Amino acid sequence: MFKKVLIAAVAVAGAATAAQASDFNGPFIGGGATLDNVNGSGEFEGIGADGVGGTAFLGYDLPLGRAFVGAEANIDLNTADAQGFEAKWGWGVSARAGYRIQDTTGIYGRIGYQRSKVGAEGFGSAWGDGIRFGGGVETGITDSTSLRFELNHVNYESDLKNNQAVVGVVFGF
């Protein structure tokens, strides 16, 4: 399903036009809304929670012809809460690499580190460390503003996983 959603997002963004595009060059800052689906296995088998949240991020992109690479830091606020389990907040750093499929639109993949605080009845609160990977599409709507759609997966060391969808606005400068 992840592949189908990503292909659909690329098709929609590829059809979009913008007055001027982000050139995936230099610093940026942004924010967005998230939809989180947190699931447990092993010690946390049967735990599942959905919730909406928010994210703020900043980063830097370096163009390489039509390709680009970049680094990004993020902070997330989560509201996933069910069955005595609650995802609270987290932060992370990641690298992304992509390709401009049009002057106004790029697709990219991401890999990085994510650290999140979660709580569970009977276990208290704890920090989880995990590997974050995913991909997305970003399309320019002005010379310094882009829209972003992204799907991420975080696999935490403590038998927890988070599948996250992000819709965001990016401001380049």
N, C-alpha and C positions, 0 to 999 in steps of 0.2 A: 504494500500500500504506500509506503514511503516513496518509492520510485514513481508511482503513478501521480501522487500529489506534487512531487517535485517537477515532473514533466509537464503537468498541467500549469503550474506556476510559471515555468519558463515560457510556455506557449503564450500565456496571457501577457506576461511582461514583454515578451518579444514583439507582440503586436502593439504595445503601447508606444506612444510617441511623446516627446518632450521638447520644449522650446530649446533647451540646451541641456547637455548631459553632465553628470558627474564624470570626471575623467579618471577616477580611481587613482588620484595623485595627491598625496599630502595628508594632513591631519583631518580628523572628523570626530564628531560627537553626536550622540543620538539617544533615542529612547523608544520604548515600545510596550505593547501589551503582550503577555504570554499566556498560553494555555498549557498547563502542566498535567501530566499523567504519571504519577509516581507508583511504582509497583515493587513489591518485595519478593524475595526468594530465600531459600535456606531458613535461617532464624526468623525471618520476617515473612515467610510464606503466607499467602492469602491476604496480605495488606495491599490495598489499592486505594488511591485517592486522586481526585481530579480537582483542579482549581485554576482560577485566573490569577494573574500577577502582573508585575511590571519589571522592566529591565532598563538600565541605563548603561551606556557603553561609550568608550572613546578608543581611538586607534589611529593608525597611520598606514596608508597604502603607498606602494611604490610601483609605477607602471613599468612594464617590460614589453613594449610594443602593444599588441592587443591583450596580452596577458597582464596580470598584476599579482603582487604578493603583499601581505600586510600582517600587522600584529594588532591585537585588540584586547582590552580589559573590560570586564563587565561586572555589574552588581545586580542581583535579582532579588525581588521581594515576591514570595510565594504565598498562596492561600490554600493549597491542597490540604484538606483536612477530612479524614474519615476513619472510622473504626478505631478511634483512640490514637491515630497517627496524624502528625502535622508537619508539613514542610514549611520552614520559616523564611530563611533568606540565605544567600550565598554570594560568592564572588568567583571570578575566574580570569584566566588569561589564555589566549589562543592565537594560533597563526591561521591565516587563510590564504588560499591561492585560487585565482580565478581567470576567467577569459571573458572579454567583452564580445558578446554575440552580435551587438549593434553598438553604434556610438553611444547610445543612451542606456544600454542594458548590459549587465554582466552576471554571469553565474559563477559560483564559487563553492569550494569545499573548505571545511574547517576542522582543525584538531587542536586540543588543548587540555588544560587542567581546570577542574571545577571543584570548589570546596563549599559545602552547604551544611546548614544547621537544620537538624530534624529532631522531632520529639515523638516519643511513643509511650503510651500508658504502661507503667510497669518498668520501663527502661530509662526514663528521664530524657534529657536532651543530649545530643551528641553531634559532633562534626563528622561529615563524611567527605572523603577525598575520592575523586573520580576522573576518568578520562572522558572528555567531551568531544564528540565528533558529529558532523552534520554537513549541511549544505544549504544554499539559498540562492536567491535571485535579487538583484538590486537594480532599480531603474530610476534614472534621473527625471525630475519633474521641473526643475529650474537649473540654473548654472551652479547652484550650491546646495540644492536639496534633492534627496533621493528617497524613494520608498523601498522597503526591504521586506521580503518574506523568507523565513528560514525555518528549517526543521532540524532539531538537535536531539541527540541521545547522550545521556550521561550514565555511565556504569560505575556506581560507587563500590568501594571495597567492602562495604558493610551489607552486602546482599540487597541493595536498593538500586533501582533504575529509574530514570526520569526521561520520558519522551516529551519534548517541548516544542511547541509551535510559536513563532514570534512574528508579529507584524510591527514594523517600526519605521520611524522617520530618521533620516541621517542628514546632518548638516556639515558640509565641508567648508574649510576655510584655508 
